[in-house]
Amino acid sequence: MKYSDCPLYGLQSKKMLKRLLHIEDSKLTKQDYIASLVSPYIDKSGKPRLIEPPSEELKAVQKRLKNLLNKIVVPDNVFSGVRGRSYADNARMHIGNGRRNLFKIDLTAFFPSIDRETVYRFFVEDLNCSSDVAQILTNLTTIDLDKAKISNRNEVYLFLSSKKVTTRNHLISGAPTSQIMSYLVNHQMFDEMQALSDRNNIFMTVYVDDVTFSSEHWISHKFTEQIHKIIKKYKYKISSSKVKKCTKLYPKLVTGVVIDANGNAVIKNAMRLKIINEYNQLLQNPNDTKCRQRLRGLLTAARQVNRHAFPTIYKFAFESS
């Protein structure tokens, strides 16, 4: 990757950093203040997960930072927070070319497992920033839970403990910067997996915490063991329940997208059902703004798979209010 394409590369001046990110209030560079702008909680609407939404003030800065990080050209098989690439594009990479054999892994609690030190090291060693600039950039992209305002602190800590996450200072789960950062700060790990895949004539893609391998040949147990060893070397864990090995041609599921018998990307039935349920709920109460937001999010995700999906519902969700 060519880091010099990023305006942050070699940055030594805090003043210039604040100008690049349009930061007028110096409080937005301080770790304690930034921690107060994030509200961690455990989302129980489905499978429990840690959500750490930043305030609008912080999110605006993070979006500008993400735009700068997107100047770094990542490999074509990386779909983590890259403009113009989606989870559906990731799935489509495993269509055709005889890639009937599939191996999928999911990195457990990936964002909370990426500690502050790993993020700081990326800004210093890869982007060649000065230590004080790197500190500010790390402050903007990580959260120290011990300094954050958490309504149910015990619940958050118990959740992280259940996932065997030992750090409480980590990449923010919910920041606009986190998807691309999760790849950039761990590029050496992904590079090792890529090199191993190349040696075995196996195709690999990365979408945040989902790593997918496909091949026209059998994917050996030796290969999967070596992938596990690489991940363990970098102190991450694999969700054993989400490790999947598939040898049939179709259908198959890749990053939430079904690949059907004709080799087409298809919206999952579970997502279709959620869209219909949210639509029916919104019909009963058109003023339910949270329901409308959920429906819009689901439709946007569905249309990454099929850009013409649910035309009537889409029009209702986005054009009426």
C-alpha positions as CSV (number, residue, x, y, z in Angstrom):
1,M,0.0,0.0,0.0
2,K,1.2,3.5,-0.8
3,Y,0.8,5.4,2.4
4,S,2.2,8.6,1.0
5,D,-1.1,9.1,-0.9
6,C,-2.7,9.9,2.4
7,P,-2.5,13.6,3.5
8,L,-1.8,12.4,7.0
9,Y,1.5,10.7,5.9
10,G,4.5,12.2,7.6
11,L,2.4,14.7,9.5
12,Q,4.3,16.4,12.3
13,S,2.2,19.4,13.2
14,K,-0.9,19.3,15.5
15,K,-1.9,22.6,14.0
16,M,-2.0,21.2,10.5
17,L,-3.9,18.1,11.7
18,K,-6.6,20.3,13.2
19,R,-6.8,22.2,10.0
20,L,-7.1,19.0,7.9
21,L,-9.9,17.7,10.2
22,H,-11.6,21.1,10.7
23,I,-11.2,20.9,14.4
24,E,-11.8,24.3,16.0
25,D,-12.1,23.2,19.7
26,S,-8.9,21.7,21.0
27,K,-11.1,19.6,23.4
28,L,-11.8,17.4,20.4
29,T,-8.2,16.2,20.5
30,K,-8.2,15.1,24.2
31,Q,-8.8,11.5,25.2
32,D,-11.0,12.2,28.2
33,Y,-13.3,14.6,26.3
34,I,-13.6,12.2,23.3
35,A,-14.5,9.4,25.7
36,S,-17.4,11.5,27.0
37,L,-18.7,11.7,23.5
38,V,-19.2,8.0,23.0
39,S,-22.1,6.1,24.6
40,P,-21.3,2.3,24.8
41,Y,-24.1,-0.1,25.4
42,I,-25.1,-3.7,24.7
43,D,-27.6,-4.1,21.9
44,K,-30.0,-7.0,22.6
45,S,-32.3,-6.6,19.6
46,G,-30.7,-9.7,18.1
47,K,-27.5,-11.5,19.2
48,P,-26.0,-9.3,21.9
49,R,-23.2,-7.0,20.6
50,L,-21.3,-4.0,21.8
51,I,-22.4,-0.7,20.2
52,E,-20.4,2.5,20.8
53,P,-22.1,5.3,18.9
54,P,-20.1,8.6,18.8
55,S,-21.9,12.0,19.2
56,E,-22.6,14.0,16.0
57,E,-19.8,16.3,16.9
58,L,-17.2,13.5,17.1
59,K,-18.7,11.6,14.1
60,A,-18.3,14.6,11.8
61,V,-14.5,14.7,12.6
62,Q,-14.3,10.9,12.1
63,K,-16.0,11.1,8.7
64,R,-13.4,13.6,7.6
65,L,-10.6,11.4,9.0
66,K,-12.1,8.4,7.1
67,N,-12.0,10.4,3.8
68,L,-8.3,11.0,4.4
69,L,-7.6,7.3,5.2
70,N,-9.5,6.3,2.0
71,K,-6.7,8.0,0.0
72,I,-4.7,4.9,0.8
73,V,-5.3,2.4,-2.0
74,V,-5.9,-1.0,-0.4
75,P,-5.9,-4.3,-2.3
76,D,-8.8,-5.1,-4.6
77,N,-10.0,-8.0,-2.4
78,V,-10.4,-5.8,0.6
79,F,-14.0,-4.5,1.2
80,S,-13.7,-3.0,4.7
81,G,-14.9,0.5,4.8
82,V,-13.7,1.2,1.2
83,R,-15.7,3.7,-0.8
84,G,-17.6,2.1,-3.6
85,R,-17.2,-1.4,-2.2
86,S,-19.9,-3.3,-0.2
87,Y,-20.5,-6.6,1.6
88,A,-22.4,-7.7,-1.5
89,D,-19.4,-6.9,-3.7
90,N,-17.3,-9.1,-1.4
91,A,-19.7,-12.0,-1.9
92,R,-19.7,-11.6,-5.6
93,M,-16.0,-12.2,-5.7
94,H,-16.7,-15.8,-4.9
95,I,-19.1,-16.4,-7.7
96,G,-18.0,-18.5,-10.7
97,N,-14.5,-19.6,-11.8
98,G,-15.2,-23.0,-10.4
99,R,-14.8,-21.7,-6.8
100,R,-17.1,-24.4,-5.3
101,N,-14.9,-25.0,-2.2
102,L,-15.4,-22.3,0.4
103,F,-13.9,-21.6,3.9
104,K,-15.2,-18.8,6.0
105,I,-14.0,-17.4,9.4
106,D,-15.3,-14.7,11.6
107,L,-13.0,-12.8,14.0
108,T,-14.6,-12.7,17.5
109,A,-15.4,-9.2,18.8
110,F,-12.9,-7.8,16.3
111,F,-13.2,-4.0,17.0
112,P,-13.0,-4.3,20.8
113,S,-10.0,-6.6,20.4
114,I,-8.0,-4.0,18.5
115,D,-6.2,-2.2,21.3
116,R,-5.1,1.4,21.5
117,E,-1.4,0.4,21.1
118,T,-2.0,-1.3,17.8
119,V,-3.8,1.8,16.4
120,Y,-1.1,4.2,17.7
121,R,1.6,2.0,16.2
122,F,-0.1,2.2,12.7
123,F,-0.1,6.0,12.8
124,V,3.6,6.2,13.9
125,E,5.1,3.3,12.0
126,D,3.0,3.2,8.8
127,L,1.8,6.8,8.4
128,N,5.1,8.1,9.9
129,C,3.3,10.7,12.0
130,S,4.9,12.4,15.0
131,S,4.1,11.0,18.4
132,D,1.8,13.9,19.4
133,V,-0.1,13.8,16.1
134,A,-0.4,10.0,16.4
135,Q,-1.8,10.4,19.9
136,I,-4.6,12.7,18.7
137,L,-5.5,10.4,15.8
138,T,-5.6,7.5,18.2
139,N,-7.8,9.5,20.6
140,L,-10.2,10.1,17.8
141,T,-10.5,6.4,16.8
142,T,-10.4,4.6,20.1
143,I,-12.4,4.6,23.3
144,D,-11.2,4.1,26.9
145,L,-14.1,2.4,28.5
146,D,-12.9,3.3,32.0
147,K,-13.3,7.0,31.1
148,A,-16.5,6.7,29.1
149,K,-20.0,7.4,30.4
150,I,-21.7,4.0,30.4
151,S,-25.2,3.6,31.7
152,N,-24.7,-0.1,32.5
153,R,-20.9,-0.5,32.9
154,N,-21.2,-4.0,34.5
155,E,-23.2,-5.3,31.5
156,V,-20.6,-4.0,29.1
157,Y,-17.7,-5.4,31.0
158,L,-19.4,-8.8,31.4
159,F,-20.1,-8.9,27.7
160,L,-16.4,-8.2,26.8
161,S,-15.3,-10.8,29.4
162,S,-17.6,-13.4,27.8
163,K,-15.8,-12.7,24.5
164,K,-12.4,-13.0,26.3
165,V,-11.6,-9.4,25.4
166,T,-9.0,-8.2,27.8
167,T,-8.5,-4.6,26.7
168,R,-10.8,-1.8,27.7
169,N,-9.2,0.8,25.4
170,H,-9.9,-0.2,21.8
171,L,-11.1,0.8,18.4
172,I,-14.6,2.3,18.6
173,S,-17.4,0.0,17.6
174,G,-19.6,2.4,15.7
175,A,-17.2,5.0,14.4
176,P,-17.1,5.8,10.7
177,T,-13.4,5.2,10.7
178,S,-13.4,1.7,12.3
179,Q,-14.0,-0.5,9.3
180,I,-11.1,0.8,7.2
181,M,-8.9,1.1,10.4
182,S,-9.6,-2.5,11.3
183,Y,-7.9,-3.5,8.0
184,L,-5.1,-0.9,8.0
185,V,-3.8,-1.5,11.5
186,N,-3.9,-5.3,10.9
187,H,-2.6,-5.3,7.3
188,Q,0.4,-7.4,8.3
189,M,-1.9,-10.2,9.5
190,F,-4.0,-10.0,6.4
191,D,-0.9,-9.9,4.2
192,E,0.3,-13.2,5.8
193,M,-3.0,-14.8,5.1
194,Q,-3.0,-13.5,1.6
195,A,0.6,-14.9,1.0
196,L,-0.5,-18.3,2.3
197,S,-3.6,-18.2,0.1
198,D,-1.5,-17.3,-3.0
199,R,0.9,-20.2,-2.4
200,N,-2.1,-22.6,-2.3
201,N,-4.0,-21.1,-5.3
202,I,-6.8,-20.0,-3.0
203,F,-8.8,-16.7,-3.5
204,M,-9.3,-14.6,-0.4
205,T,-11.4,-11.6,0.5
206,V,-11.7,-9.4,3.6
207,Y,-14.8,-7.7,4.8
208,V,-14.1,-6.3,8.3
209,D,-14.2,-9.4,10.6
210,D,-15.2,-11.8,7.9
211,V,-12.5,-13.5,5.9
212,T,-13.6,-15.8,3.1
213,F,-11.5,-18.2,1.0
214,S,-12.6,-20.0,-2.1
215,S,-11.0,-22.3,-4.6
216,E,-11.7,-24.8,-7.4
217,H,-9.6,-27.2,-5.4
218,W,-10.2,-28.8,-2.0
219,I,-9.2,-26.5,0.8
220,S,-7.0,-28.6,3.0
221,H,-7.1,-29.0,6.8
222,K,-3.5,-28.0,6.8
223,F,-4.3,-24.7,5.2
224,T,-7.1,-23.9,7.7
225,E,-4.8,-24.7,10.6
226,Q,-2.2,-22.3,9.2
227,I,-4.8,-19.6,9.0
228,H,-5.8,-20.2,12.6
229,K,-2.1,-20.0,13.6
230,I,-1.7,-16.6,11.9
231,I,-4.7,-15.2,13.6
232,K,-3.5,-16.5,17.0
233,K,-0.1,-15.0,16.4
234,Y,-1.7,-11.6,16.2
235,K,-3.7,-12.3,19.4
236,Y,-7.2,-12.4,17.8
237,K,-9.7,-15.1,18.2
238,I,-12.0,-16.9,15.8
239,S,-15.7,-17.4,16.4
240,S,-15.9,-21.2,16.3
241,S,-19.6,-21.2,15.6
242,K,-19.0,-19.1,12.5
243,V,-16.3,-21.2,10.9
244,K,-17.8,-22.7,7.8
245,K,-16.4,-25.1,5.2
246,C,-18.5,-25.6,2.1
247,T,-17.8,-28.0,-0.8
248,K,-21.1,-27.8,-2.8
249,L,-21.4,-25.4,-5.6
250,Y,-24.6,-23.6,-4.7
251,P,-26.3,-22.2,-2.7
252,K,-23.8,-20.7,-0.4
253,L,-23.7,-17.8,2.0
254,V,-21.0,-15.2,2.0
255,T,-21.1,-12.1,4.2
256,G,-24.8,-12.3,4.5
257,V,-25.5,-12.8,0.8
258,V,-26.9,-16.0,-0.7
259,I,-25.3,-17.2,-4.0
260,D,-28.0,-19.2,-5.7
261,A,-27.9,-22.1,-8.2
262,N,-27.6,-19.7,-11.1
263,G,-24.6,-17.9,-9.6
264,N,-26.6,-14.8,-8.7
265,A,-26.4,-12.8,-5.5
266,V,-29.7,-13.0,-3.6
267,I,-31.1,-11.2,-0.6
268,K,-31.4,-13.5,2.4
269,N,-34.9,-14.5,3.4
270,A,-34.2,-13.3,7.0
271,M,-33.5,-9.8,5.6
272,R,-36.6,-9.9,3.4
273,L,-38.7,-10.8,6.5
274,K,-37.2,-7.9,8.5
275,I,-38.0,-5.4,5.7
276,I,-41.6,-6.6,5.4
277,N,-42.1,-6.5,9.2
278,E,-40.7,-3.0,9.5
279,Y,-42.8,-1.9,6.5
280,N,-46.0,-3.2,8.1
281,Q,-45.1,-1.5,11.4
282,L,-44.5,1.8,9.6
283,L,-47.8,1.5,7.8
284,Q,-49.5,1.4,11.1
285,N,-47.6,4.3,12.5
286,P,-46.1,6.5,9.7
287,N,-44.7,8.9,12.3
288,D,-42.4,6.3,13.9
289,T,-39.1,7.8,12.9
290,K,-37.0,5.1,14.5
291,C,-38.9,2.4,12.5
292,R,-38.4,4.5,9.3
293,Q,-34.7,4.7,10.0
294,R,-34.4,1.0,10.5
295,L,-36.4,0.3,7.3
296,R,-34.2,2.7,5.3
297,G,-31.1,1.0,6.6
298,L,-32.4,-2.5,5.7
299,L,-33.4,-1.3,2.2
300,T,-30.1,0.3,1.6
301,A,-28.3,-3.0,2.5
302,A,-30.8,-5.0,0.4
303,R,-30.2,-2.8,-2.6
304,Q,-26.4,-3.4,-2.4
305,V,-27.4,-7.0,-3.4
306,N,-30.2,-6.1,-5.8
307,R,-30.5,-2.4,-6.7
308,H,-34.1,-2.8,-7.8
309,A,-35.3,-4.6,-4.7
310,F,-38.6,-3.6,-3.0
311,P,-39.5,-0.7,-5.2
312,T,-42.9,0.1,-3.6
313,I,-41.5,-0.2,0.0
314,Y,-38.4,1.8,-1.0
315,K,-40.6,4.7,-2.3
316,F,-42.7,4.6,0.8
317,A,-39.7,4.6,3.2
318,F,-37.7,7.4,1.4
319,E,-40.3,9.6,-0.3
320,S,-43.1,9.8,2.3
321,S,-42.7,11.1,5.8
